[in-house]
Amino acid sequence: MMPTQEEIYEALCKRHGKAVQDKLAKAKVAIAGLGGLGSNIAIALARIGVGQLHIVDFDRVDLTNLNRQHYFIRHLGQYKTEALKEQILQINPYIHVTMDCLKITADKVPALFADADIICEAFDVPENKAMLVNAVLEYLPDTWLLSGNGMAGYGQSNAITTRQILPKFYLCGDNISGNDTKSLMAPRVAICAAHEANMAAELIIEHIGKEE
């Protein structure tokens, strides 16, 4: 049987406490890029009951994605937005999921992410990462921004950290491992994704909830 919204809420409150869960349920988090970073960030946030997730990507699930991204064979060929929304709603069908299946450019950033409390940057290409970070800092300076950088290869789990770069900008990764020198593997990518999701949870609970 499908649990009711109240049953899921009560279960989350038992794990997190009502005050914390109420903050998570009100939060709006946008995830730009739904590959190894973004798909795993979204799943982690769905599991803790973040109430509103905005997922953005233009790509489809490919066989080469399955080594590190949170998709399954049944998703091959589907748009990543659709495949990820399906999984989120299997975890918690009462999360409000907004999808945009498009390629993000700097001029689209202000309108696309205007309602977000937090934006999680999760692109693969360094130039795209820089584009989004610069656009958010310019057009949405009051929005919290999390970015991933340096997660390739394997080993050195503790080298991946979360660092505050600017008052509302945090960078997760080892800042060394580039995609051009080492392969991307699920364990290290997932560690970096967990850093972003964990930082998002901290901001929601410690800062955004107090700002309201």
N, C-alpha and C positions, 0 to 999 in steps of 0.2 A: 504493500500500500504506500501511496505517496504521502510523506509527512506533510502536515499542515505548516503554514508559515509560522504559526505560533510555536509549534513543536520544534522547528529548526531554531527559532529565536531563543527559546528556553534552553536548548542544548548548547548553543553558543554562549549564552550567559553563564551556564554552569562552568564552562572552561575559561571564560575571559572576565566574568563579572559584568553586571548589568551596565554600569557606568561606562566601561570600556566598550562594550558591544554597541551601546547606543551611539557612541561617537563613530565607530566603524560603519554602522548601518547608514549614517547620514553622509558619509564621505563620498566624494566624486573623484575617481582616479582615471586618468586617460593614459593609454598605453600606445605609443607610437612605434609600430613595427612588431610583428607577431612571429618572429623566428625563435631561435633558442632562448634569447633573453625574454622577449615579450610574452611568448606563450607560457613560459614557466612563471613569470611574474603574475600574469593574470590568474593562473590556477591557484597560486599561493594566496592571492588577495581574495579570490572567491571562497576559499576554504575558511578564511577567518571572518567572512561575512561582510566584506566591504559592499555597501549597498548599491553603488552605481559605478559601473565600469564602462568606459568608452574605449573600444578597441578599433585600431586603424591600421590597415595594410591593404595593398593592392594585389598581392601575390597569391598563387595557389599552392597547395601542399604538393611537394615533390618527393620522390623516393629518397633522394639524398638528404632530405630534411629529417628523416626519422631517427638519425643517429644522435640527435640532440634536442629536437623540438617536441613539444607536447602534442603530438598528433599520432594517428594510428593508420594502418593500412586502409581501413575503411574511408579515410579522409582523402586519399590520393585523388588529385584533380579538383578537389573542392577549394573554394576561396578560403583563405586562412581565417578570415573574419567569421564565416559561417561555421567552419569546423570548430573553432575555439568557443564560439557562443554555445554550440551544442554541448560541449564539455562543461562549461561554466554552469549551465542550467541543469545538468545532471548532478552537479554538486549541490547547487542551491537554486531551485527554480524560481525563487522570489527575488533574486538579484535583478536589477534593471540594467540590461546590457544594450548599449547603443553601438551600432556598427557603422563604419565608414570605409567602404572598399574603394580606396583611391590612393594615388601617390601624393605624399605630402610635399609641398613646396613652401618656401618662406612666406609668400603672399597669402597662403591659406591658413597659416598658423593662428592669427588673431581670432578669426571667426570660429575655426575648428575647435579650439581649446579654451574658448572664453569662459566656459562654465566649470572648468576643472579646478579642483583644489590642488591636485598634484598631477604633474605630467611626468611619465616615465619614458625616457628615451631608450629605444631598444633596437636601433638599426645595426646592420652589419658593416656597412661601408663608412669609413671614417669621414668622408666628405659630407655624407648625409647626416651623420651625427653632429658635425660642426654646424651645418645649416640649421638644424632644429634648435640646438642650444643657443646659437646666436639670435635666432628669430624670437625664441621665448624670452631671452634676456632683454631684447629690444622692445618687443610689443606687449609682453605680459610679465613685467618685472615683479609683480606682486604674487605671482603664482609659484609654488614650490616646484622645483625641477630636479629630477634624478636622472643620472646618465651612467651608462656602463662602458668601460674602456679597459682592455687588457684582461683577457680571460682564455686565451688560446692555449692549446696543448694539454698537458696533464701534470700532476704533481704540484708541490708548493701551494697547497690549499690556503695556508695562512698568509700568503703574500697578497691575497685579495682582501682589500679593506674598503671602508667607506670613509671618504674624506670630504670635509666641508670646504668648498672652493670660494663661494660667495655667501652672503647671508641666507639666500634661499636656493642655493645650488649645491648639490652633493654629487660626487663622482665615485662610482664603485668599480673596483678592478685593481690590477697590479700596476697599471700604467706603463707596462713594458711589453707584454705578449701581444704582438700584432697578428692579424689574420694572414699576413703575407709570409710569415716565417714558420708557423706551427699550425697543425690542424685544430679544428674546433671539435671538442668532445663533450659529451653530455655532463660528466661530473663537474668539470670546471665552469662550464657555462651556467649550470644550475646553481653553483655556489654564488656566482655573480648575480644571477637573477634573484636568489634568496636575499642577498644584501640589499638590492633595490626594494624588494617587497618588505623586508624588515624595516628599512628606513622609512618607507611609506607608512607603515603601521605606527612607528614612533612619532612621525610628524602628525598623523591624524589624532593620536591619543594625547600627545603632549603639547601640541601647538594649535592645530586647526580647531580642535574641540574647544579650546580656551578662547579662541578668537571670536567664536560665534556668540 
